[in-house]
Amino acid sequence: MNDTLSLHCSVLLIDDEAMAEDLIGYHLSHQPGIRLRYHHDALQAVALCREIQATVVLVDLRMPGADGFDVIRMLRAQPDTEQVPIILLSSEDNADVKARAFTLGANDYLVKWPDARELEARIRYHSAAYQARLQRDAAFLELRQREEELRASQAALHQSQKMEAIGQLTGGVAHDFNNVLQIIAGNLHLLQMTGGVNAQGMERIRNAQNGVERGAQLAAHLLAFARRQPLQNTVVALSPLLADIQDMLRRVLGPRAVVRTDIAPQLWNTEVDVGQLNNVILNLAINARDAMDGEGTLTIRARNLPAGSQLPGSEGNRDKDYVLIEIADTGCGMPAEVMQRAFEPFFTTKPTGQGTGLGLSMAYGFVKQSGGEIALQSVVKQGTCVQICLPRSHGALATDTHPAPPPLSSGVETILVVEDEEDVRTATVDLLSALGYEVLSAADAEQAAQMLESGTRIDLLFTDVIMPGRVSSLQLSELVRRLQPQAQVLFTSGYAEGVLAHDGKLPPGVHLLQKPYNAETMSARIRHLLRRRSTTAA
C-alpha cells in the first residue's frame, strides 16, 4: 500500500455518545495525517461525509432513531459515497450481526472498544485502499477520454485523407476536362469567324458555347474544391462587397424570400479572390433557397474575430485576426449524417438533375486555400448556418483592374504557342492566325527553347503550364526573359498546382489565362500584354 496515501485520512465518527469522541479521538488526534470529525446524528452522515470528503466512516451500531445499519444504507445509496469505507463499531460480538453488517456493505466490524493501535491501522488501511481505488477510477476515466479523443482524431484524419484523395482525383479530372472544353470552344469560335454558317447553324453554335461555359463552371468548382485553382487575390473591404451582393441574392432567392444583413461596423479587410468569394456566397444562397423551398429568411452576418478567439471548424484558438462571415437560412436543416458528408463533391440530397453537389465542396476548397476555416451548424426543421473565417489583411485596398473585355482584338505581332495537346494547339494557332498574328507553335517547352536559342524572335510566349519533357514551362519563361527581355509571357492551364501558384496564390507579375477561355478573353489578354510591351520598349 502507498505510504503517502495512508497518511492522509479524513475520518467521520457517528456515535450518539460524546464519550466516543474522547476515547477514539484522543489517540487519533496525536497521529500524523489523520483528521477526525465527530457528530451524534446519524441522519447527517451523508452530508458530513461529502463536506469533509471522508475516506473512512466509523459508525456505532446501536443508536436511537437511525442506527449503524441505516447509515450504511444511506451512504451506499448515493453515487458519491457508495464506495467510502465503513467500519461498524458495536458492543455485540455476534456472528449474525456481523453477517448482516457485511451484507449491507460494511467494510469492517470492530467490537468496542478496540485497541487504539489496531483501530488506527485499520483506518489507515481502508483509507489508503479507498484513495487507491479513486486514483484507479480516475485513471480509467482519463484513459477512456483519451481513447475517445484518439478515435475522434483518427476519424478526422480518415476524413481529411479521404477529402485529399478526392481532391487529387478531381484536380486531375478537371485538368483533362478543361483541355477537352478548350478544343471544343476553340473550334466553335473558328466556325463563327470563318462565316458561311446559316442562322440555324449559328444558333446551334451558341448553344454549344453555352454548354462549354457550363462545363467550365463545373471544372472550376472541382478545382476550387481540390484547392488547385490559382487564386488571384486582392485586398478587399468586405462591408461594401457584402452590401453590394444583396441585390443579386434577392434575384436568386425570389420574391417570397427575405435577405437580411448584420454587418458589424469597422469590419476588417481580407485578402481573397473576389470572384471566387462571390461564387461561394452565390452557391450558398442557392442551397439556402432550395432548403427553404423559395420562402424564408437568408441572413448574412459579418464580424471581426480578434486573435485568441475560437474559430469555427478548428481546434483551439488562433493567434491571428480573422473576419467571420455567416450565411444562415431558415430552411429544412440537415441531419448529422448529411452534415458529415456535406463538403464532399457530388454529394447531394436533391433529386437527380436538380443539383451537382459541388456548391459546398467548392466553398470548402476556396476557404481552405485562402487560409481560412469553414464550418456548418444545422438543426433539422430550423435551418443551416455556414460559417466562413478569412484572415485579416493589413495591406492596401486594391483598385478595380477588371474592365469589361472588348470585342476581338487583332494584331500583327509574333506569338509562340507552346501546347502538348495537339488539338488544343491547333485550335489556338488557327484562332490567333485568324486575328492576324504571326503564329509559331511547339509541342513542348524543349522544342520551343531550341527555337528561341536558334534566334527566333517573338513578341509574346503563350504557353501551357504543365507539359511533359525535360524543360518546364517556368524554365522556358526564364529563357525568354533572358534572351528577349521585351517579350511578354502568358501562361495557360487547366490547373497549375505547385507550378505557378505559391500557397494557392499567383505571385505578382505572373499572368495566367485559365482554360477553357473564349476568343474575346484570349485576344484581350494578349492585346493588353502586347501594349505593355510597346510601352516598356518606348
C-alpha positions as CSV (number, residue, x, y, z in Angstrom):
1,M,0.0,0.0,0.0
2,N,1.2,3.5,-0.8
3,D,2.7,5.1,2.4
4,T,2.0,8.6,1.3
5,L,-1.7,7.9,0.7
6,S,-2.1,6.1,4.0
7,L,-1.0,9.2,5.9
8,H,-3.9,11.3,4.7
9,C,-7.1,10.1,6.4
10,S,-10.3,12.1,6.8
11,V,-12.4,10.2,9.4
12,L,-16.1,10.7,10.2
13,L,-17.2,9.3,13.5
14,I,-21.0,8.9,14.1
15,D,-22.0,7.9,17.7
16,D,-24.8,9.1,20.0
17,E,-22.4,9.1,23.0
18,A,-20.0,12.0,23.1
19,M,-17.6,9.8,25.1
20,A,-16.8,8.0,21.8
21,E,-15.0,11.1,20.6
22,D,-12.8,11.2,23.6
23,L,-12.0,7.5,23.5
24,I,-11.2,7.4,19.8
25,G,-10.2,11.0,19.1
26,Y,-7.5,11.2,21.9
27,H,-5.3,8.6,20.2
28,L,-6.0,9.6,16.6
29,S,-5.5,13.3,17.2
30,H,-1.9,12.6,18.0
31,Q,-1.2,10.6,14.8
32,P,0.1,12.3,11.7
33,G,-2.2,12.7,8.6
34,I,-5.4,11.8,10.4
35,R,-8.3,14.3,10.6
36,L,-11.4,13.4,12.7
37,R,-14.9,14.9,12.6
38,Y,-17.4,13.8,15.2
39,H,-21.2,14.0,15.1
40,H,-24.0,12.4,17.1
41,D,-26.8,12.5,14.5
42,A,-26.8,9.5,12.1
43,L,-29.1,11.4,9.7
44,Q,-26.3,13.8,8.9
45,A,-23.9,11.1,7.8
46,V,-24.2,11.7,4.0
47,A,-23.9,15.4,4.2
48,L,-20.9,15.3,6.6
49,C,-19.2,12.6,4.5
50,R,-19.4,14.9,1.5
51,E,-18.4,18.0,3.5
52,I,-15.2,16.6,4.9
53,Q,-14.5,14.3,1.9
54,A,-14.3,11.4,4.3
55,T,-12.0,8.5,3.4
56,V,-13.3,6.3,6.3
57,V,-16.6,6.4,8.3
58,L,-16.7,5.0,11.9
59,V,-20.3,4.4,13.0
60,D,-21.9,3.0,16.1
61,L,-24.3,0.2,15.6
62,R,-26.9,0.9,18.2
63,M,-28.3,4.5,18.2
64,P,-31.7,5.9,18.8
65,G,-33.6,6.7,15.6
66,A,-31.3,5.8,12.7
67,D,-28.7,3.2,13.6
68,G,-25.5,2.0,12.1
69,F,-27.3,-0.2,9.6
70,D,-29.3,2.8,8.4
71,V,-26.1,4.8,7.9
72,I,-24.6,2.0,5.8
73,R,-27.8,2.0,3.6
74,M,-27.8,5.8,3.2
75,L,-24.1,6.0,2.2
76,R,-24.4,3.1,-0.2
77,A,-27.4,4.7,-1.8
78,Q,-25.5,7.8,-3.0
79,P,-23.2,7.5,-6.0
80,D,-20.6,9.8,-4.5
81,T,-20.4,8.0,-1.1
82,E,-21.2,4.4,-2.1
83,Q,-17.6,3.4,-2.1
84,V,-16.5,5.2,1.1
85,P,-15.2,2.5,3.6
86,I,-17.4,2.0,6.6
87,I,-16.2,0.5,9.9
88,L,-19.1,-0.6,12.2
89,L,-18.4,-0.3,15.9
90,S,-20.6,-2.4,18.2
91,S,-20.6,-3.9,21.7
92,E,-22.1,-7.1,20.3
93,D,-19.7,-9.8,19.2
94,N,-22.4,-11.7,17.4
95,A,-21.9,-13.6,14.1
96,D,-25.4,-12.9,12.8
97,V,-25.0,-9.1,13.4
98,K,-21.6,-9.2,11.7
99,A,-23.0,-11.1,8.7
100,R,-25.9,-8.6,8.3
101,A,-23.4,-5.7,8.5
102,F,-21.2,-7.1,5.8
103,T,-24.3,-7.9,3.7
104,L,-25.4,-4.3,3.8
105,G,-22.0,-3.1,2.7
106,A,-19.8,-2.6,5.8
107,N,-16.1,-2.9,5.2
108,D,-15.1,-3.8,8.7
109,Y,-16.5,-4.7,12.1
110,L,-14.9,-3.9,15.5
111,V,-16.1,-4.7,19.0
112,K,-16.0,-1.8,21.3
113,W,-13.6,-0.6,22.4
114,P,-10.7,-1.8,20.1
115,D,-7.1,-1.2,20.9
116,A,-6.1,2.2,19.6
117,R,-3.2,0.9,17.6
118,E,-5.4,-1.7,15.8
119,L,-8.1,0.9,15.1
120,E,-5.5,3.3,13.6
121,A,-4.1,0.5,11.5
122,R,-7.5,-0.5,10.1
123,I,-8.4,3.2,9.4
124,R,-5.2,3.7,7.5
125,Y,-5.6,0.5,5.6
126,H,-9.2,1.2,4.5
127,S,-8.4,4.9,3.7
128,A,-5.4,4.0,1.5
129,A,-7.4,1.3,-0.3
130,Y,-10.2,3.8,-1.0
131,Q,-7.9,6.5,-2.3
132,A,-6.1,4.0,-4.4
133,R,-9.5,3.0,-5.9
134,L,-10.3,6.6,-6.6
135,Q,-7.0,7.0,-8.4
136,R,-7.6,3.9,-10.4
137,D,-11.1,5.0,-11.4
138,A,-9.8,8.4,-12.4
139,A,-7.0,6.8,-14.4
140,F,-9.6,4.6,-16.2
141,L,-11.8,7.6,-16.9
142,E,-8.9,9.5,-18.3
143,L,-8.0,6.5,-20.4
144,R,-11.5,6.3,-21.8
145,Q,-11.4,10.0,-22.6
146,R,-8.1,9.6,-24.3
147,E,-9.4,6.7,-26.3
148,E,-12.4,8.7,-27.4
149,E,-10.2,11.6,-28.4
150,L,-8.0,9.2,-30.3
151,R,-11.0,7.7,-32.1
152,A,-12.2,11.3,-32.9
153,S,-8.7,12.2,-34.2
154,Q,-8.5,9.0,-36.3
155,A,-11.9,9.7,-37.8
156,A,-10.9,13.3,-38.6
157,L,-7.6,12.1,-40.1
158,H,-9.5,9.5,-42.2
159,Q,-11.9,12.2,-43.4
160,S,-9.0,14.5,-44.2
161,Q,-7.2,11.8,-46.1
162,K,-10.4,10.9,-48.0
163,M,-11.0,14.5,-48.9
164,E,-7.4,14.9,-50.0
165,A,-7.7,11.8,-52.2
166,I,-10.9,13.0,-53.7
167,G,-9.2,16.4,-54.3
168,Q,-6.3,14.8,-56.2
169,L,-8.7,12.9,-58.3
170,T,-11.0,15.8,-59.1
171,G,-8.0,18.1,-59.8
172,G,-6.7,15.6,-62.4
173,V,-10.1,15.1,-64.0
174,A,-10.8,18.9,-64.1
175,H,-7.4,19.5,-65.9
176,D,-8.2,17.0,-68.6
177,F,-11.8,18.2,-68.8
178,N,-10.6,21.8,-69.4
179,N,-8.4,20.7,-72.2
180,V,-11.3,18.9,-73.9
181,L,-13.5,22.0,-73.4
182,Q,-10.8,24.2,-74.9
183,I,-10.7,22.1,-78.0
184,I,-14.5,22.4,-78.4
185,A,-14.5,26.2,-77.6
186,G,-11.7,26.9,-80.0
187,N,-13.3,25.2,-82.9
188,L,-16.6,26.8,-82.2
189,H,-15.1,30.2,-82.3
190,L,-13.3,29.3,-85.6
191,L,-16.6,28.3,-87.1
192,Q,-18.1,31.6,-86.1
193,M,-15.2,33.5,-87.5
194,T,-15.0,31.7,-90.8
195,G,-18.6,32.6,-91.7
196,G,-20.8,30.7,-94.2
197,V,-22.9,29.3,-91.4
198,N,-26.7,29.9,-91.7
199,A,-28.8,31.2,-88.9
200,Q,-29.9,27.8,-87.7
201,G,-26.2,26.7,-87.6
202,M,-25.2,29.8,-85.6
203,E,-27.9,29.1,-83.1
204,R,-26.5,25.6,-82.6
205,I,-23.0,27.0,-82.2
206,R,-24.2,29.4,-79.5
207,N,-26.0,26.5,-77.7
208,A,-22.7,24.5,-77.8
209,Q,-20.8,27.5,-76.4
210,N,-23.3,27.8,-73.6
211,G,-22.6,24.1,-72.8
212,V,-18.9,24.9,-72.8
213,E,-19.4,27.7,-70.3
214,R,-21.4,25.4,-68.0
215,G,-18.7,22.8,-68.3
216,A,-16.1,25.4,-67.4
217,Q,-18.0,26.4,-64.3
218,L,-18.3,22.7,-63.3
219,A,-14.5,22.3,-63.7
220,A,-13.8,25.5,-61.8
221,H,-15.9,24.2,-58.9
222,L,-14.0,20.9,-58.9
223,L,-10.6,22.8,-58.9
224,A,-11.8,25.0,-56.1
225,F,-12.7,22.0,-54.0
226,A,-9.4,20.4,-54.8
227,R,-7.6,23.7,-53.9
228,R,-5.9,23.6,-57.3
229,Q,-7.4,26.8,-58.6
230,P,-4.8,29.5,-58.5
231,L,-6.3,32.4,-56.6
232,Q,-5.9,36.0,-57.9
233,N,-6.1,37.6,-54.5
234,T,-6.6,41.2,-53.8
235,V,-7.2,43.1,-50.5
236,V,-10.9,44.0,-50.3
237,A,-13.2,45.7,-47.9
238,L,-15.9,43.2,-47.0
239,S,-18.6,45.6,-45.8
240,P,-19.3,47.2,-49.3
241,L,-18.8,43.8,-51.0
242,L,-21.4,42.1,-48.8
243,A,-23.8,45.0,-49.1
244,D,-23.5,45.1,-52.9
245,I,-24.2,41.4,-53.2
246,Q,-27.7,41.8,-51.6
247,D,-29.4,42.7,-54.9
248,M,-28.0,39.7,-56.6
249,L,-29.1,37.4,-53.8
250,R,-32.6,38.8,-53.9
251,R,-32.9,37.9,-57.5
252,V,-31.6,34.4,-56.8
253,L,-33.9,33.7,-53.9
254,G,-37.0,35.0,-55.5
255,P,-39.8,37.3,-54.3
256,R,-41.0,35.2,-51.4
257,A,-37.7,35.1,-49.6
258,V,-36.2,37.9,-47.4
259,V,-32.5,38.8,-47.4
260,R,-31.2,40.4,-44.2
261,T,-27.7,41.7,-43.3
262,D,-26.0,42.2,-40.0
263,I,-22.6,43.7,-40.8
264,A,-20.5,44.8,-37.8
265,P,-19.1,48.4,-38.0
266,Q,-15.5,48.8,-38.9
267,L,-15.2,45.3,-40.4
268,W,-11.6,44.4,-41.2
269,N,-10.2,43.9,-44.7
270,T,-9.2,40.5,-46.0
271,E,-7.2,39.2,-49.0
272,V,-9.3,37.0,-51.3
273,D,-10.1,36.3,-54.8
274,V,-13.3,38.4,-55.1
275,G,-14.8,36.5,-58.0
276,Q,-14.4,33.2,-56.1
277,L,-15.8,34.7,-52.9
278,N,-18.9,35.9,-54.8
279,N,-19.3,32.5,-56.3
280,V,-19.2,30.9,-52.8
281,I,-21.8,33.2,-51.4
282,L,-24.0,32.7,-54.5
283,N,-23.8,28.9,-54.2
284,L,-24.6,29.1,-50.5
285,A,-27.6,31.3,-51.4
286,I,-28.8,28.8,-54.0
287,N,-28.5,26.0,-51.4
288,A,-30.5,28.1,-48.9
289,R,-33.2,28.8,-51.5
290,D,-33.7,25.1,-52.1
291,A,-33.6,24.3,-48.4
292,M,-36.3,27.0,-47.8
293,D,-38.3,26.0,-50.8
294,G,-38.2,29.6,-52.1
295,E,-39.5,31.3,-48.9
296,G,-37.9,32.1,-45.7
297,T,-35.1,34.4,-44.4
298,L,-31.4,34.4,-45.5
299,T,-29.2,36.3,-43.1
300,I,-25.7,37.4,-43.9
301,R,-23.7,38.3,-40.8
302,A,-20.1,39.5,-40.5
303,R,-18.0,40.5,-37.6
304,N,-14.3,40.6,-36.5
305,L,-12.7,37.8,-34.6
306,P,-9.6,39.1,-32.7
307,A,-6.6,36.9,-32.1
308,G,-7.3,34.3,-29.5
309,S,-10.9,33.7,-30.5
310,Q,-12.3,30.3,-31.1
311,L,-12.6,29.7,-34.8
312,P,-15.5,27.6,-36.2
313,G,-14.3,24.3,-37.6
314,S,-10.9,24.3,-35.9
315,E,-9.3,23.0,-32.6
316,G,-8.3,25.7,-30.1
317,N,-7.7,29.4,-30.6
318,R,-5.7,31.1,-33.3
319,D,-3.1,33.8,-32.8
320,K,-4.2,35.9,-35.8
321,D,-7.1,38.2,-36.5
322,Y,-9.9,36.8,-38.7
323,V,-13.2,38.0,-40.2
324,L,-16.2,35.8,-39.7
325,I,-18.9,35.7,-42.4
326,E,-22.1,33.7,-41.6
327,I,-24.7,32.7,-44.2
328,A,-27.8,31.5,-42.3
329,D,-31.1,30.2,-43.6
330,T,-34.4,29.2,-42.1
331,G,-34.7,26.0,-44.2
332,C,-35.2,22.4,-43.5
333,G,-31.7,21.9,-41.9
334,M,-29.5,18.8,-42.2
335,P,-29.3,15.7,-40.0
336,A,-25.9,14.7,-38.6
337,E,-25.3,12.0,-41.2
338,V,-25.8,14.6,-44.0
339,M,-23.6,17.2,-42.3
340,Q,-20.8,14.6,-42.1
341,R,-20.7,14.4,-45.9
342,A,-21.9,17.8,-46.9
343,F,-18.4,19.0,-48.1
344,E,-17.8,16.0,-50.3
345,P,-18.1,16.8,-54.1
346,F,-21.1,15.4,-55.9
347,F,-22.8,14.6,-52.6
348,T,-26.3,16.0,-52.7
349,T,-29.7,15.2,-51.2
350,K,-31.5,16.9,-54.1
351,P,-33.3,14.8,-56.7
352,T,-31.4,13.7,-59.8
353,G,-31.0,16.7,-62.2
354,Q,-31.6,19.3,-59.5
355,G,-28.1,19.7,-58.1
356,T,-24.4,18.9,-58.8
357,G,-23.4,18.6,-55.2
358,L,-20.5,21.0,-55.8
359,G,-21.7,24.1,-54.0
360,L,-20.4,23.3,-50.5
361,S,-17.3,21.4,-51.7
362,M,-16.3,24.4,-53.8
363,A,-16.8,26.7,-50.8
364,Y,-14.7,24.3,-48.6
365,G,-11.8,24.3,-51.1
366,F,-11.8,28.0,-51.6
367,V,-11.9,28.9,-47.9
368,K,-9.1,26.4,-47.0
369,Q,-7.0,27.6,-49.9
370,S,-7.5,31.2,-48.7
371,G,-6.1,30.3,-45.3
372,G,-9.4,30.3,-43.5
373,E,-11.8,27.9,-41.8
374,I,-15.3,26.8,-42.7
375,A,-17.9,25.0,-40.5
376,L,-21.5,24.0,-40.6
377,Q,-24.2,24.4,-37.9
378,S,-27.6,22.9,-38.7
379,V,-30.8,21.9,-36.9
380,V,-33.4,19.8,-38.7
381,K,-36.6,21.9,-39.4
382,Q,-34.9,25.1,-38.1
383,G,-32.1,25.9,-40.7
384,T,-28.4,25.9,-41.5
385,C,-25.6,28.4,-40.9
386,V,-22.4,28.3,-42.9
387,Q,-19.5,30.0,-41.0
388,I,-16.5,31.2,-43.0
389,C,-13.4,32.7,-41.3
390,L,-11.0,34.6,-43.5
391,P,-7.6,36.0,-42.3
392,R,-7.4,39.8,-41.7
393,S,-5.3,41.8,-44.1
394,H,-3.4,44.9,-43.3
395,G,-2.5,45.6,-47.0
396,A,-3.7,48.5,-49.1
397,L,-7.1,48.1,-50.8
398,A,-6.9,47.2,-54.4
399,T,-8.4,49.3,-57.2
400,D,-10.7,47.9,-59.8
401,T,-8.5,46.4,-62.5
402,H,-11.1,44.2,-64.3
403,P,-12.8,46.3,-67.1
404,A,-15.2,44.6,-69.4
405,P,-13.4,42.7,-72.2
406,P,-13.5,44.5,-75.5
407,P,-14.5,42.8,-78.8
408,L,-12.0,40.5,-80.6
409,S,-8.6,42.3,-80.7
410,S,-6.3,41.6,-83.6
411,G,-2.6,42.3,-84.2
412,V,0.4,41.6,-86.4
413,E,3.0,40.6,-83.7
414,T,4.7,37.2,-83.5
415,I,3.3,34.8,-80.9
416,L,4.8,31.4,-79.9
417,V,2.2,28.9,-78.8
418,V,3.5,26.0,-76.7
419,E,1.0,23.3,-76.0
420,D,1.4,19.5,-75.7
421,E,-2.3,18.7,-76.6
422,E,-2.3,18.8,-80.4
423,D,-6.0,19.6,-80.8
424,V,-5.8,22.5,-78.3
425,R,-2.6,23.7,-80.0
426,T,-4.2,23.6,-83.5
427,A,-7.3,25.4,-82.4
428,T,-5.3,28.1,-80.7
429,V,-2.9,28.6,-83.5
430,D,-5.8,28.9,-86.0
431,L,-7.6,31.4,-83.8
432,L,-4.6,33.7,-83.4
433,S,-3.8,33.4,-87.1
434,A,-7.4,34.4,-88.0
435,L,-6.8,37.5,-85.8
436,G,-3.8,38.5,-88.0
437,Y,-0.9,37.4,-85.7
438,E,2.2,35.7,-87.0
439,V,2.0,32.4,-85.1
440,L,4.7,29.8,-84.3
441,S,4.0,26.6,-82.4
442,A,5.8,24.0,-80.4
443,A,4.7,20.7,-78.9
444,D,6.7,21.1,-75.7
445,A,8.9,23.5,-73.9
446,E,12.1,21.8,-75.1
447,Q,11.2,22.3,-78.7
448,A,10.3,25.9,-78.0
449,A,13.6,26.5,-76.2
450,Q,15.5,25.3,-79.2
451,M,13.6,27.7,-81.5
452,L,14.5,30.6,-79.2
453,E,18.1,29.7,-78.8
454,S,18.4,29.5,-82.6
455,G,17.5,33.1,-82.9
456,T,13.7,33.1,-83.4
457,R,12.3,36.4,-82.4
458,I,8.9,36.6,-80.7
459,D,6.7,39.3,-79.1
460,L,4.8,37.0,-76.8
461,L,5.1,33.5,-75.4
462,F,1.7,31.8,-74.9
463,T,2.5,28.5,-73.1
464,D,0.7,25.7,-71.3
465,V,1.9,25.3,-67.7
466,I,2.0,21.5,-67.3
467,M,3.8,19.7,-70.1
468,P,5.9,16.6,-70.4
469,G,9.6,16.8,-71.2
470,R,12.9,17.9,-69.7
471,V,12.2,21.6,-69.9
472,S,9.4,23.1,-67.8
473,S,7.2,26.0,-68.7
474,L,8.8,28.0,-66.0
475,Q,12.3,27.3,-67.3
476,L,11.1,28.3,-70.8
477,S,9.7,31.6,-69.5
478,E,13.0,32.4,-67.8
479,L,14.8,31.7,-71.1
480,V,12.5,34.2,-72.8
481,R,13.2,36.8,-70.2
482,R,16.9,36.3,-70.5
483,L,17.2,36.2,-74.3
484,Q,14.3,38.6,-75.2
485,P,13.5,40.8,-72.2
486,Q,10.9,42.8,-74.0
487,A,8.8,39.7,-74.9
488,Q,5.7,39.1,-72.8
489,V,4.7,35.7,-71.2
490,L,1.2,34.5,-70.8
491,F,0.6,31.1,-69.2
492,T,-2.5,29.0,-69.7
493,S,-3.6,25.9,-67.9
494,G,-6.5,23.7,-66.8
495,Y,-4.8,23.9,-63.4
496,A,-1.4,24.9,-62.2
497,E,-1.0,23.3,-58.8
498,G,2.5,23.7,-57.4
499,V,4.0,25.2,-60.6
500,L,2.9,28.8,-60.7
501,A,0.9,29.2,-57.5
502,H,2.5,29.5,-54.1
503,D,0.2,28.6,-51.2
504,G,-2.6,28.6,-53.9
505,K,-1.9,32.2,-54.9
506,L,-0.3,33.6,-58.1
507,P,2.7,35.7,-57.4
508,P,2.8,39.3,-58.7
509,G,3.8,39.7,-62.3
510,V,2.6,36.2,-63.4
511,H,-0.2,36.2,-66.0
512,L,-2.4,33.2,-66.3
513,L,-5.3,32.5,-68.6
514,Q,-7.5,29.7,-67.3
515,K,-8.8,27.1,-69.7
516,P,-11.2,26.9,-71.2
517,Y,-11.0,30.5,-72.5
518,N,-13.0,32.2,-75.3
519,A,-11.6,34.1,-78.2
520,E,-12.6,37.5,-76.7
521,T,-10.9,36.9,-73.4
522,M,-7.8,35.5,-75.0
523,S,-7.4,38.3,-77.6
524,A,-8.0,40.9,-74.9
525,R,-5.3,39.5,-72.6
526,I,-2.8,39.1,-75.4
527,R,-3.5,42.6,-76.7
528,H,-3.1,44.0,-73.1
529,L,0.3,42.4,-72.7
530,L,1.5,43.4,-76.1
531,R,0.5,47.0,-75.4
532,R,2.6,46.8,-72.2
533,R,5.5,45.6,-74.3
534,S,5.2,48.6,-76.6
535,T,5.0,51.0,-73.6
536,T,8.0,49.4,-72.0
537,A,10.1,49.4,-75.2
538,A,9.3,53.1,-75.7
